[in-house]
């Protein structure tokens, strides 16, 4: 059968390239950096009791109750933030895919 080929609108292509380079690239890099830093903070919060216990086991630090309680609180905060960060990452990825598809629809006619 006859299949219609999509043609490229070069004016829209050049315009989108300029627009995305000037406005979207900086925002995208900022959002990726924020999400990456959130995941790093969550990983360090979850690992804090393990780090404290390993320092105590290696006799590099003496056991102090308030530090142990603080590391448990950080662990709880990390566990609480995990589903939020996972949802934010998923929504950001879906928004990026939707934006790319929207750009593709604008380029082809």
Buried (B, 14 or more C-beta within 10 A) or exposed (E): EEEEEEEEBEEBBEEBEEEBEEEBEEEBEEBEEEBEEBBEBBEEBBBBBEEBEEBBEEEEEEEEEEBBEBBEEBBEBBEEBBEEBEEBBEEBEEEBEEEEEEBEEEBEE
